[in-house]
């Protein structure tokens, strides 16, 4: 039987191959929303008492995805907000490929989208999910490097935002968007894999879904990981990095957001983004919701 650890390995391969095939499409390219729908659909295969997917009522939900890792018995939750960005089509050499929407603004008066994600309020951990072509991941320029480029890479929104802010600061009042698409070759140093969320610690002992404690440990490890591209990184910078670790990386106790009884796949009009809840530490009392595997229902 397939596991979420298997999915963490296979999903980047599927996404990478799909992006490679879009050149044959007559109606353009795959959007971030399409790829995120694929991610959610793949998770739906595991829907049941330990994994619940809740969709907002809006038809167009965008490319954002929320994850909640909930240990019922320990009364702890970890909340992750993901925003997806895809690699541009092949119009330049693979080493120069970039993410064209990182400097997106919803309107001329709105702030940059990357700042909105970076400043996501408590209790969320904001991450980017970058979709990459398989041909790029396998390119000799990237092959064998650490962090590894694959079809789906995660990165902390704060790290990506710091790079973009640095570029904007040096561009003057009217930056040309094309200058700041965010080159893969530059952002790669922030990457880590889906296993941090779906298979933390290399496995799921004693449970079929990741616990908030294990996901927290995996995310903290990625956050504090030494940048392999900076062999002469000062010790002081490493210490500062550890001291700046977001408090939201620690599971929150006493959350009042108990999931309601209902089906494993449901519609919830209160939500803005599709939300996947991983339920570990199930109890036999009312603390644990009763989840049925029936047709989706509206909350």
Backbone as CSV, one residue per row, in Angstrom:
resi,resn,N_x,N_y,N_z,CA_x,CA_y,CA_z,C_x,C_y,C_z
1,UNK,0.843,-1.203,0.000,0.000,0.000,0.000,0.879,1.254,0.000
2,UNK,0.538,2.202,-0.855,1.305,3.442,-0.949,1.170,4.258,0.334
3,UNK,2.205,4.997,0.661,2.229,5.837,1.847,2.503,7.286,1.455
4,UNK,2.366,8.178,2.419,2.699,9.577,2.162,4.188,9.747,1.879
5,UNK,5.010,8.859,2.413,6.442,8.893,2.088,6.647,8.573,0.610
6,UNK,5.879,7.607,0.100,5.945,7.304,-1.333,5.523,8.520,-2.152
7,UNK,4.468,9.189,-1.695,3.965,10.361,-2.416,5.010,11.473,-2.450
8,UNK,5.731,11.654,-1.357,6.766,12.688,-1.311,7.841,12.454,-2.357
9,UNK,8.049,11.185,-2.718,9.047,10.840,-3.730,8.480,10.910,-5.137
10,UNK,7.253,10.416,-5.306,6.675,10.286,-6.647,6.080,11.585,-7.182
11,UNK,5.499,12.387,-6.321,4.804,13.591,-6.778,5.722,14.551,-7.533
12,UNK,6.942,14.811,-7.073,7.827,15.679,-7.859,8.125,15.122,-9.245
13,UNK,8.198,13.799,-9.382,8.440,13.194,-10.690,7.260,13.435,-11.620
14,UNK,6.047,13.271,-11.091,4.838,13.486,-11.893,4.750,14.938,-12.347
15,UNK,4.950,15.857,-11.424,4.856,17.283,-11.752,5.925,17.680,-12.759
16,UNK,7.147,17.227,-12.554,8.225,17.557,-13.479,7.957,17.065,-14.885
17,UNK,7.441,15.844,-15.000,7.140,15.286,-16.323,5.978,16.012,-16.993
18,UNK,4.971,16.402,-16.219,3.844,17.148,-16.785,4.306,18.495,-17.342
19,UNK,5.145,19.183,-16.610,5.636,20.476,-17.088,6.452,20.317,-18.365
20,UNK,7.188,19.227,-18.480,7.950,18.992,-19.709,7.036,18.775,-20.908
21,UNK,5.866,18.209,-20.666,4.958,17.883,-21.767,4.093,19.058,-22.197
22,UNK,4.089,20.139,-21.441,3.191,21.243,-21.774,3.564,21.909,-23.094
23,UNK,4.791,21.713,-23.557,5.197,22.298,-24.839,4.354,21.762,-25.987
24,UNK,3.735,20.600,-25.782,2.915,19.989,-26.822,1.456,20.443,-26.755
25,UNK,1.119,21.222,-25.733,-0.256,21.687,-25.591,-0.558,22.799,-26.583
26,UNK,-1.764,22.814,-27.098,-2.177,23.843,-28.044,-2.760,25.061,-27.344
27,UNK,-3.103,24.911,-26.069,-3.763,26.001,-25.350,-2.909,26.523,-24.198
28,UNK,-1.638,26.688,-24.459,-0.798,27.312,-23.450,-0.148,26.351,-22.485
29,UNK,0.045,26.821,-21.269,0.832,26.089,-20.291,-0.009,25.713,-19.077
30,UNK,0.560,24.839,-18.247,-0.071,24.502,-16.977,0.144,25.660,-16.003
31,UNK,-0.926,26.095,-15.368,-0.820,27.163,-14.381,-0.506,26.574,-13.008
32,UNK,-0.086,27.442,-12.080,0.173,26.984,-10.714,-1.057,26.331,-10.105
33,UNK,-2.235,26.902,-10.421,-3.466,26.352,-9.864,-3.676,24.908,-10.286
34,UNK,-3.343,24.613,-11.536,-3.506,23.249,-12.042,-2.604,22.284,-11.292
35,UNK,-1.351,22.666,-11.096,-0.410,21.793,-10.412,-0.790,21.613,-8.947
36,UNK,-1.286,22.669,-8.311,-1.712,22.549,-6.916,-2.938,21.655,-6.806
37,UNK,-3.825,21.714,-7.792,-4.962,20.790,-7.816,-4.484,19.342,-7.886
38,UNK,-3.409,19.109,-8.628,-2.851,17.761,-8.727,-2.303,17.319,-7.371
39,UNK,-1.633,18.224,-6.678,-1.113,17.903,-5.346,-2.252,17.540,-4.400
40,UNK,-3.303,18.356,-4.408,-4.440,18.101,-3.530,-5.134,16.798,-3.893
41,UNK,-5.286,16.533,-5.191,-5.919,15.291,-5.633,-5.101,14.078,-5.204
42,UNK,-3.778,14.196,-5.252,-2.923,13.093,-4.814,-3.099,12.834,-3.321
43,UNK,-3.226,13.892,-2.540,-3.456,13.731,-1.107,-4.832,13.141,-0.827
44,UNK,-5.796,13.416,-1.719,-7.154,12.898,-1.535,-7.192,11.380,-1.557
45,UNK,-6.196,10.756,-2.179,-6.134,9.295,-2.191,-5.950,8.736,-0.785
46,UNK,-5.485,9.565,0.143,-5.263,9.131,1.525,-6.357,9.642,2.463
47,UNK,-7.397,10.266,1.911,-8.457,10.839,2.739,-9.153,9.760,3.553
48,UNK,-9.435,10.080,4.798,-10.074,9.133,5.708,-10.016,9.676,7.122
49,UNK,-10.086,8.821,8.123,-10.095,9.279,9.517,-8.869,10.094,9.920
50,UNK,-7.734,9.909,9.221,-6.511,10.615,9.605,-6.113,11.725,8.632
51,UNK,-6.869,11.899,7.575,-6.559,12.964,6.621,-7.853,13.499,6.036
52,UNK,-8.105,14.773,6.277,-9.340,15.425,5.835,-8.987,16.593,4.915
53,UNK,-9.671,16.672,3.787,-9.467,17.770,2.843,-10.727,18.626,2.802
54,UNK,-10.570,19.908,3.094,-11.690,20.850,3.100,-11.466,21.891,2.010
55,UNK,-12.463,22.055,1.153,-12.371,23.012,0.050,-13.233,24.235,0.340
56,UNK,-12.780,25.431,-0.052,-13.646,26.609,0.039,-14.753,26.518,-0.994
57,UNK,-15.757,27.341,-0.837,-16.916,27.263,-1.718,-16.627,27.891,-3.079
58,UNK,-15.634,28.788,-3.145,-15.318,29.437,-4.410,-14.805,28.418,-5.417
59,UNK,-15.199,28.595,-6.657,-14.782,27.662,-7.704,-13.301,27.794,-7.997
60,UNK,-12.802,29.041,-8.061,-11.389,29.285,-8.347,-10.675,29.562,-7.035
61,UNK,-9.910,28.588,-6.547,-9.276,28.711,-5.242,-7.838,29.198,-5.321
62,UNK,-7.310,29.378,-6.507,-5.943,29.855,-6.634,-4.931,28.759,-6.380
63,UNK,-3.673,29.183,-6.205,-2.574,28.221,-6.077,-2.148,28.008,-4.634
64,UNK,-2.812,28.654,-3.680,-2.438,28.515,-2.282,-3.042,27.250,-1.681
65,UNK,-2.342,26.706,-0.699,-2.785,25.486,-0.030,-2.392,25.578,1.438
66,UNK,-3.347,25.281,2.326,-3.082,25.290,3.760,-3.005,23.862,4.285
67,UNK,-2.051,23.636,5.185,-1.890,22.332,5.822,-1.953,22.508,7.333
68,UNK,-2.682,21.609,7.982,-2.703,21.601,9.445,-2.309,20.212,9.929
69,UNK,-1.287,20.167,10.766,-0.859,18.917,11.376,-1.341,18.945,12.827
70,UNK,-2.267,18.053,13.160,-2.986,18.124,14.436,-2.810,16.832,15.215
71,UNK,-2.199,16.929,16.385,-2.098,15.806,17.315,-3.201,15.987,18.347
72,UNK,-4.249,15.190,18.229,-5.426,15.368,19.081,-5.083,15.111,20.542
73,UNK,-4.416,13.996,20.810,-4.122,13.611,22.193,-3.225,14.631,22.888
74,UNK,-2.225,15.125,22.185,-1.305,16.107,22.769,-1.857,17.525,22.709
75,UNK,-2.956,17.711,21.986,-3.571,19.025,21.815,-2.570,20.027,21.237
76,UNK,-1.909,19.615,20.157,-0.930,20.471,19.495,-1.205,20.518,17.993
77,UNK,-0.964,21.676,17.405,-1.153,21.849,15.964,0.002,22.651,15.383
78,UNK,0.324,22.336,14.140,1.287,23.111,13.361,0.597,23.492,12.064
79,UNK,0.657,24.784,11.708,-0.073,25.306,10.563,0.912,25.773,9.495
80,UNK,0.730,25.309,8.266,1.623,25.656,7.163,0.807,26.239,6.014
81,UNK,1.200,27.403,5.533,0.551,28.019,4.364,1.516,27.981,3.183
82,UNK,1.059,27.417,2.086,1.904,27.211,0.911,1.393,28.045,-0.257
83,UNK,2.316,28.736,-0.905,1.996,29.435,-2.152,2.868,28.854,-3.257
84,UNK,2.249,28.489,-4.370,2.956,27.809,-5.457,3.403,28.785,-6.537
85,UNK,4.594,28.535,-7.070,5.124,29.259,-8.222,5.771,28.242,-9.154
86,UNK,5.552,28.416,-10.438,6.112,27.469,-11.403,7.245,28.101,-12.193
87,UNK,8.123,27.251,-12.680,9.254,27.699,-13.480,8.765,28.130,-14.857
88,UNK,9.367,29.171,-15.399,8.998,29.644,-16.730,9.283,28.594,-17.797
89,UNK,8.615,28.746,-18.924,8.847,27.846,-20.054,10.266,28.024,-20.576
90,UNK,10.693,27.062,-21.393,12.082,27.037,-21.872,12.304,28.055,-22.983
91,UNK,12.702,29.265,-22.612,13.050,30.285,-23.607,14.508,30.702,-23.453
92,UNK,15.144,30.214,-22.384,16.562,30.485,-22.146,17.220,29.191,-21.701
93,UNK,18.524,29.208,-21.514,19.215,28.035,-21.015,18.682,27.649,-19.641
94,UNK,18.703,26.350,-19.346,18.160,25.870,-18.082,18.771,26.583,-16.879
95,UNK,20.060,26.877,-16.936,20.719,27.506,-15.794,20.187,28.910,-15.541
96,UNK,19.530,29.508,-16.541,18.992,30.862,-16.410,17.472,30.894,-16.265
97,UNK,16.855,29.749,-16.096,15.392,29.699,-15.951,14.966,30.377,-14.647
98,UNK,13.762,30.931,-14.653,13.321,31.696,-13.493,11.834,31.507,-13.238
99,UNK,11.380,32.053,-12.099,9.973,32.021,-11.697,9.387,33.403,-11.965
100,UNK,8.517,33.478,-12.966,8.097,34.761,-13.495,7.100,35.546,-12.679
101,UNK,6.514,34.937,-11.642,5.454,35.632,-10.915,5.842,35.980,-9.482
102,UNK,7.101,35.898,-9.151,7.497,36.180,-7.772,7.277,37.641,-7.391
103,UNK,7.317,38.546,-8.369,7.069,39.956,-8.079,5.648,40.367,-8.441
104,UNK,4.746,39.436,-8.355,3.353,39.716,-8.716,2.711,40.675,-7.718
105,UNK,1.876,41.580,-8.272,1.053,42.465,-7.458,-0.398,42.254,-7.864
106,UNK,-1.299,41.962,-6.919,-2.703,41.756,-7.269,-3.329,42.958,-7.952
107,UNK,-2.854,44.162,-7.630,-3.330,45.394,-8.267,-2.215,46.429,-8.171
108,UNK,-2.395,47.540,-8.872,-1.347,48.565,-8.899,-1.155,49.216,-7.534
109,UNK,-2.177,49.166,-6.683,-2.073,49.777,-5.356,-1.698,48.771,-4.278
110,UNK,-1.700,47.493,-4.615,-1.403,46.453,-3.629,0.098,46.252,-3.479
111,UNK,0.481,45.701,-2.344,1.887,45.398,-2.109,2.278,44.145,-2.877
112,UNK,3.575,43.899,-2.957,4.050,42.697,-3.628,3.527,41.455,-2.913
113,UNK,3.172,40.463,-3.712,2.621,39.233,-3.158,3.613,38.533,-2.237
114,UNK,4.898,38.619,-2.545,5.880,37.924,-1.706,5.922,38.507,-0.298
115,UNK,5.646,39.797,-0.157,5.609,40.405,1.171,4.383,39.946,1.950
116,UNK,3.272,39.826,1.245,2.054,39.351,1.897,2.251,37.946,2.440
117,UNK,2.894,37.085,1.643,3.147,35.720,2.107,4.140,35.723,3.260
118,UNK,5.214,36.456,3.117,6.227,36.520,4.185,5.622,36.973,5.506
119,UNK,4.686,37.925,5.437,4.098,38.511,6.638,2.817,37.807,7.068
120,UNK,2.609,36.591,6.595,1.438,35.819,7.012,1.374,35.777,8.536
121,UNK,0.233,36.111,9.133,0.164,36.213,10.597,0.228,34.855,11.296
122,UNK,0.520,34.917,12.588,0.482,33.740,13.447,-0.873,33.048,13.274
123,UNK,-0.942,31.711,13.286,0.105,30.741,13.624,0.770,30.106,12.408
124,UNK,0.649,30.724,11.232,1.072,30.062,10.001,2.583,30.100,9.786
125,UNK,3.101,29.020,9.203,4.464,28.960,8.675,4.350,29.139,7.164
126,UNK,4.774,30.265,6.601,4.618,30.496,5.156,5.770,29.886,4.352
127,UNK,5.406,29.085,3.354,6.384,28.428,2.492,6.020,28.650,1.032
128,UNK,7.030,28.630,0.176,6.815,28.544,-1.264,6.916,27.085,-1.688
129,UNK,6.125,26.731,-2.696,6.253,25.437,-3.360,6.565,25.730,-4.821
130,UNK,7.780,25.429,-5.232,8.232,25.708,-6.590,8.087,24.465,-7.458
131,UNK,7.379,24.621,-8.594,7.193,23.533,-9.553,8.234,23.672,-10.663
132,UNK,8.976,22.598,-10.912,10.079,22.628,-11.873,9.958,21.516,-12.905
133,UNK,10.443,21.777,-14.102,10.440,20.784,-15.170,11.450,19.675,-14.873
134,UNK,11.094,18.446,-15.233,12.004,17.316,-15.035,13.293,17.500,-15.826
135,UNK,13.185,18.088,-17.013,14.374,18.307,-17.839,15.340,19.282,-17.189
136,UNK,14.817,20.199,-16.398,15.676,21.147,-15.687,16.318,20.470,-14.480
137,UNK,15.514,19.696,-13.746,16.052,18.987,-12.584,17.180,18.041,-12.982
138,UNK,17.076,17.477,-14.192,18.090,16.541,-14.666,19.203,17.172,-15.468
139,UNK,19.165,18.486,-15.627,20.199,19.173,-16.397,21.561,19.036,-15.703
140,UNK,22.633,18.832,-16.470,23.968,18.698,-15.863,24.350,19.868,-14.962
141,UNK,23.793,21.054,-15.243,24.126,22.221,-14.429,23.632,22.068,-12.995
142,UNK,22.533,21.323,-12.795,21.950,21.163,-11.464,22.116,19.760,-10.888
143,UNK,22.392,18.801,-11.739,22.449,17.413,-11.289,23.545,17.219,-10.236
144,UNK,23.171,16.562,-9.150,24.131,16.243,-8.102,24.375,17.339,-7.085
145,UNK,23.744,18.500,-7.284,23.934,19.592,-6.339,23.053,19.409,-5.111
146,UNK,23.475,19.993,-4.013,22.702,20.014,-2.772,22.552,21.472,-2.355
147,UNK,21.305,21.921,-2.092,20.022,21.217,-2.181,19.686,20.765,-3.603
148,UNK,18.915,19.698,-3.667,18.560,19.086,-4.936,17.382,19.801,-5.587
149,UNK,17.466,19.997,-6.896,16.337,20.516,-7.664,15.500,19.337,-8.136
150,UNK,14.193,19.379,-7.891,13.298,18.325,-8.365,12.000,18.963,-8.850
151,UNK,11.015,18.145,-9.179,9.771,18.666,-9.730,8.974,19.529,-8.781
152,UNK,9.191,19.359,-7.473,8.483,20.154,-6.468,9.426,20.411,-5.301
153,UNK,9.802,21.659,-5.120,10.708,22.053,-4.037,10.044,23.067,-3.129
154,UNK,10.273,22.937,-1.836,9.795,23.903,-0.857,10.905,24.893,-0.521
155,UNK,10.506,26.076,-0.034,11.464,27.072,0.453,10.734,27.989,1.426
156,UNK,11.455,28.486,2.403,10.853,29.430,3.339,10.570,30.753,2.637
157,UNK,9.361,31.275,2.847,8.986,32.546,2.232,9.907,33.670,2.693
158,UNK,10.358,33.611,3.930,11.237,34.660,4.452,12.574,34.684,3.722
159,UNK,13.092,33.511,3.345,14.368,33.454,2.629,14.237,34.008,1.212
160,UNK,13.163,33.611,0.531,12.932,34.107,-0.827,12.695,35.614,-0.795
161,UNK,11.909,36.068,0.176,11.615,37.494,0.286,12.878,38.307,0.538
162,UNK,13.795,37.777,1.329,15.040,38.499,1.606,15.835,38.716,0.324
163,UNK,15.867,37.702,-0.539,16.557,37.854,-1.824,15.885,38.910,-2.690
164,UNK,14.550,38.878,-2.740,13.819,39.829,-3.571,13.941,41.250,-3.037
165,UNK,13.897,41.407,-1.723,14.044,42.739,-1.131,15.421,43.318,-1.448
166,UNK,16.434,42.469,-1.414,17.787,42.924,-1.719,17.885,43.432,-3.153
167,UNK,17.244,42.710,-4.065,17.274,43.127,-5.467,16.469,44.405,-5.682
168,UNK,15.325,44.497,-5.036,14.501,45.697,-5.178,15.221,46.922,-4.630
169,UNK,15.922,46.743,-3.525,16.622,47.866,-2.902,17.693,48.441,-3.821
170,UNK,18.269,47.608,-4.654,19.310,48.078,-5.547,18.818,48.489,-6.912
171,UNK,17.486,48.446,-7.106,16.935,48.711,-8.432,16.389,50.112,-8.600
172,UNK,16.286,50.881,-7.511,15.702,52.201,-7.628,14.194,52.154,-7.490
173,UNK,13.549,53.245,-7.841,12.110,53.389,-7.623,11.266,52.615,-8.616
174,UNK,11.800,52.363,-9.804,10.995,51.704,-10.837,11.708,50.473,-11.377
175,UNK,11.736,49.392,-10.607,12.417,48.174,-11.067,11.710,47.554,-12.254
176,UNK,12.492,46.988,-13.149,11.929,46.246,-14.269,11.676,44.819,-13.810
177,UNK,10.401,44.394,-13.897,10.005,43.098,-13.359,10.862,41.968,-13.892
178,UNK,11.229,42.025,-15.153,12.003,40.943,-15.744,13.327,40.697,-15.055
179,UNK,13.839,41.718,-14.371,15.112,41.568,-13.678,14.981,40.718,-12.431
180,UNK,13.762,40.558,-11.932,13.588,39.975,-10.611,12.651,38.773,-10.617
181,UNK,12.636,38.053,-11.718,11.780,36.879,-11.775,12.190,35.828,-10.760
182,UNK,13.409,35.864,-10.304,13.882,34.894,-9.340,14.493,33.698,-10.034
183,UNK,15.769,33.766,-10.326,16.411,32.676,-11.040,16.514,31.430,-10.169
184,UNK,16.233,30.308,-10.790,16.358,29.027,-10.109,17.766,28.850,-9.551
185,UNK,18.766,29.227,-10.325,20.148,29.032,-9.894,20.471,29.805,-8.619
186,UNK,19.760,30.909,-8.372,19.991,31.704,-7.172,19.121,31.252,-6.002
187,UNK,17.893,30.851,-6.286,16.968,30.455,-5.227,17.197,29.028,-4.750
188,UNK,17.895,28.237,-5.538,18.065,26.815,-5.225,18.656,26.600,-3.835
189,UNK,19.489,27.494,-3.373,20.138,27.308,-2.074,19.142,27.274,-0.917
190,UNK,17.905,27.745,-1.169,16.875,27.735,-0.128,15.998,26.480,-0.179
191,UNK,16.190,25.636,-1.162,15.255,24.539,-1.416,15.370,23.407,-0.393
192,UNK,14.236,22.735,-0.186,14.204,21.433,0.471,13.006,20.670,-0.069
193,UNK,12.912,19.397,0.258,11.940,18.531,-0.390,10.622,18.378,0.346
194,UNK,9.647,17.791,-0.341,8.327,17.548,0.237,8.371,16.611,1.431
195,UNK,9.443,15.837,1.550,9.519,14.891,2.663,9.501,15.597,4.016
196,UNK,9.889,16.863,4.060,9.843,17.601,5.322,8.419,17.690,5.858
197,UNK,7.440,17.692,4.962,6.037,17.762,5.361,5.348,16.407,5.351
198,UNK,5.649,15.579,4.359,4.914,14.329,4.176,5.618,13.115,4.756
199,UNK,6.927,13.196,4.951,7.688,12.053,5.464,8.823,12.547,6.353
200,UNK,8.502,13.331,7.387,9.553,13.922,8.223,10.360,12.863,8.962
201,UNK,11.662,13.065,8.993,12.524,12.116,9.682,12.755,10.835,8.924
202,UNK,12.308,10.787,7.664,12.535,9.603,6.844,11.524,8.498,7.012
203,UNK,10.440,8.743,7.744,9.426,7.707,7.909,8.311,8.170,8.823
204,UNK,7.287,7.327,8.950,6.131,7.643,9.789,5.893,6.495,10.764
205,UNK,6.768,6.292,11.733,6.619,5.163,12.657,5.383,5.284,13.529
206,UNK,4.588,4.227,13.547,3.427,4.175,14.424,2.231,4.970,13.965
207,UNK,2.292,5.586,12.791,1.166,6.369,12.291,1.227,6.433,10.775
208,UNK,0.098,6.730,10.159,0.077,6.836,8.696,0.188,8.278,8.227
209,UNK,0.103,9.224,9.161,0.238,10.643,8.819,1.309,11.275,9.704
210,UNK,1.960,12.307,9.226,2.996,12.971,10.030,2.396,13.736,11.203
211,UNK,3.053,13.692,12.333,2.610,14.430,13.515,3.173,15.846,13.476
212,UNK,2.538,16.782,14.169,3.077,18.146,14.190,4.474,18.208,14.799
213,UNK,4.744,17.323,15.760,6.060,17.316,16.391,7.159,16.925,15.399
214,UNK,6.891,15.905,14.578,7.895,15.456,13.617,8.054,16.462,12.474
215,UNK,6.956,17.047,12.026,7.046,18.068,10.975,7.798,19.290,11.497
216,UNK,7.514,19.668,12.734,8.221,20.792,13.345,9.726,20.539,13.376
217,UNK,10.125,19.339,13.787,11.551,19.008,13.853,12.192,19.068,12.470
218,UNK,11.468,18.563,11.460,12.002,18.570,10.095,12.130,19.993,9.558
219,UNK,11.120,20.822,9.791,11.165,22.200,9.307,12.245,23.010,10.024
220,UNK,12.402,22.773,11.310,13.450,23.481,12.053,14.832,23.063,11.558
221,UNK,14.977,21.789,11.245,16.250,21.308,10.708,16.562,21.997,9.386
222,UNK,15.549,22.113,8.510,15.761,22.794,7.225,16.065,24.271,7.437
223,UNK,15.394,24.878,8.392,15.607,26.308,8.621,17.029,26.589,9.110
224,UNK,17.534,25.731,9.969,18.848,25.954,10.571,19.983,25.273,9.820
225,UNK,19.664,24.653,8.698,20.680,23.971,7.916,21.708,24.965,7.389
226,UNK,22.952,24.611,7.519,24.026,25.468,7.010,23.956,25.525,5.496
227,UNK,24.124,26.718,4.938,24.102,26.904,3.487,25.358,26.284,2.885
228,UNK,25.179,25.162,2.172,26.324,24.444,1.615,27.069,25.267,0.569
229,UNK,26.393,26.269,-0.010,27.043,27.086,-1.045,27.962,28.147,-0.452
230,UNK,27.897,28.317,0.888,28.717,29.333,1.549,29.692,28.650,2.503
231,UNK,30.774,28.142,1.952,31.728,27.384,2.754,32.399,28.246,3.820
232,UNK,32.462,29.560,3.576,33.109,30.454,4.530,32.094,31.263,5.326
233,UNK,30.891,30.723,5.483,29.840,31.428,6.211,30.287,31.669,7.657
234,UNK,30.290,32.917,8.119,30.728,33.207,9.483,29.868,32.495,10.518
235,UNK,30.515,32.103,11.624,29.788,31.428,12.695,28.700,32.339,13.247
236,UNK,28.972,33.637,13.287,27.990,34.576,13.810,26.696,34.563,13.031
237,UNK,26.779,34.366,11.719,25.574,34.311,10.900,24.765,33.056,11.207
238,UNK,25.450,31.961,11.479,24.745,30.737,11.850,23.999,30.930,13.159
239,UNK,24.647,31.571,14.120,24.008,31.811,15.415,22.811,32.733,15.251
240,UNK,22.979,33.791,14.454,21.882,34.722,14.218,20.707,34.016,13.561
241,UNK,21.009,33.111,12.647,19.958,32.349,11.979,19.149,31.546,12.997
242,UNK,19.833,30.890,13.898,19.142,30.086,14.906,18.311,30.957,15.844
243,UNK,18.833,32.113,16.180,18.103,33.013,17.070,16.871,33.607,16.401
244,UNK,16.880,33.665,15.064,15.754,34.252,14.335,14.712,33.209,13.935
245,UNK,14.867,31.985,14.415,13.921,30.921,14.064,12.498,31.325,14.456
246,UNK,11.542,31.265,13.532,10.165,31.679,13.830,9.530,30.825,14.925
247,UNK,8.814,31.458,15.834,8.126,30.728,16.898,7.035,29.827,16.341
248,UNK,6.524,30.165,15.154,5.456,29.358,14.561,5.937,27.977,14.133
249,UNK,7.262,27.744,14.136,7.772,26.413,13.806,7.544,25.419,14.941
250,UNK,7.187,25.918,16.112,6.877,25.041,17.237,5.376,24.776,17.266
251,UNK,4.964,23.516,17.459,3.530,23.212,17.512,2.830,24.034,18.582
252,UNK,1.649,24.514,18.249,0.870,25.355,19.150,-0.058,24.487,19.993
253,UNK,-0.082,24.738,21.289,-0.947,23.988,22.195,-2.248,24.747,22.436
254,UNK,-3.321,23.981,22.630,-4.584,24.569,23.032,-5.360,25.235,21.924
255,UNK,-5.185,24.783,20.689,-5.940,25.371,19.583,-7.421,25.068,19.745
256,UNK,-8.251,26.079,19.490,-9.694,25.873,19.626,-10.350,25.500,18.297
257,UNK,-9.523,25.260,17.286,-10.059,24.956,15.954,-10.278,23.452,15.802
258,UNK,-11.190,22.906,16.584,-11.497,21.482,16.465,-12.202,21.239,15.141
259,UNK,-11.752,20.232,14.424,-12.380,19.878,13.154,-13.743,19.262,13.426
260,UNK,-14.740,19.677,12.677,-16.083,19.158,12.883,-16.216,17.741,12.343
261,UNK,-17.182,17.015,12.910,-17.507,15.700,12.363,-17.961,15.871,10.916
262,UNK,-17.720,14.851,10.098,-18.157,14.934,8.709,-17.343,14.034,7.813
263,UNK,-17.443,14.278,6.524,-16.767,13.433,5.545,-15.292,13.804,5.434
264,UNK,-14.522,12.878,4.877,-13.086,13.089,4.735,-12.765,14.120,3.657
265,UNK,-13.671,14.330,2.727,-13.547,15.381,1.712,-14.805,16.226,1.805
266,UNK,-14.657,17.512,2.049,-15.819,18.354,2.345,-15.645,19.758,1.771
267,UNK,-16.719,20.510,1.772,-16.707,21.922,1.383,-17.002,22.743,2.626
268,UNK,-16.164,23.729,2.894,-16.326,24.576,4.072,-16.333,26.035,3.621
269,UNK,-17.475,26.683,3.714,-17.633,28.047,3.214,-16.831,29.076,4.016
270,UNK,-16.301,28.686,5.160,-15.513,29.611,5.979,-14.076,29.734,5.501
271,UNK,-13.649,28.842,4.644,-12.251,28.795,4.228,-11.970,29.683,3.028
272,UNK,-10.728,30.153,2.945,-10.255,30.887,1.784,-9.455,29.980,0.862
273,UNK,-8.692,29.060,1.437,-7.842,28.147,0.676,-8.219,26.696,0.962
274,UNK,-7.975,25.794,0.020,-8.105,24.370,0.334,-7.221,24.048,1.538
275,UNK,-7.738,23.238,2.444,-7.023,22.928,3.676,-6.966,21.429,3.889
276,UNK,-5.761,20.913,4.089,-5.561,19.495,4.367,-5.190,19.359,5.837
277,UNK,-5.969,18.568,6.581,-5.717,18.346,8.001,-5.220,16.927,8.218
278,UNK,-4.027,16.810,8.789,-3.441,15.515,9.121,-3.714,15.263,10.607
279,UNK,-4.488,14.227,10.909,-4.936,13.976,12.280,-4.170,12.801,12.871
280,UNK,-3.292,13.084,13.817,-2.569,12.041,14.541,-3.022,12.041,16.000
281,UNK,-2.585,11.049,16.754,-2.938,10.977,18.171,-4.431,10.900,18.406
282,UNK,-5.119,10.137,17.578,-6.572,10.027,17.710,-6.948,9.404,19.057
283,UNK,-8.024,9.914,19.646,-8.530,9.398,20.918,-9.910,8.782,20.703
284,UNK,-10.418,8.136,21.730,-11.726,7.492,21.632,-12.836,8.348,22.225
285,UNK,-12.525,9.591,22.558,-13.546,10.477,23.111,-13.888,11.566,22.096
286,UNK,-14.623,12.580,22.555,-15.132,13.609,21.657,-14.057,14.570,21.170
287,UNK,-12.851,14.463,21.694,-11.791,15.323,21.177,-11.480,15.005,19.718
288,UNK,-11.669,13.755,19.338,-11.390,13.318,17.972,-12.664,13.357,17.143
289,UNK,-12.673,14.065,16.024,-13.880,14.122,15.187,-14.179,12.776,14.551
290,UNK,-15.446,12.564,14.297,-15.899,11.351,13.609,-15.857,11.622,12.107
291,UNK,-14.933,10.968,11.421,-14.729,11.208,9.994,-15.256,10.025,9.198
292,UNK,-16.153,10.305,8.269,-16.725,9.256,7.422,-16.195,9.397,6.004
293,UNK,-16.119,8.294,5.299,-15.627,8.302,3.921,-16.814,8.268,2.965
294,UNK,-17.598,9.339,2.983,-18.780,9.440,2.130,-18.610,10.634,1.210
295,UNK,-19.639,10.901,0.407,-19.576,12.008,-0.549,-19.327,13.330,0.168
296,UNK,-18.625,14.273,-0.471,-18.332,15.562,0.149,-19.595,16.267,0.618
297,UNK,-19.496,16.942,1.761,-20.617,17.692,2.293,-20.204,19.127,2.526
298,UNK,-21.189,20.021,2.582,-20.918,21.444,2.774,-21.086,21.787,4.242
299,UNK,-20.085,22.534,4.771,-20.113,22.925,6.174,-20.652,24.350,6.304
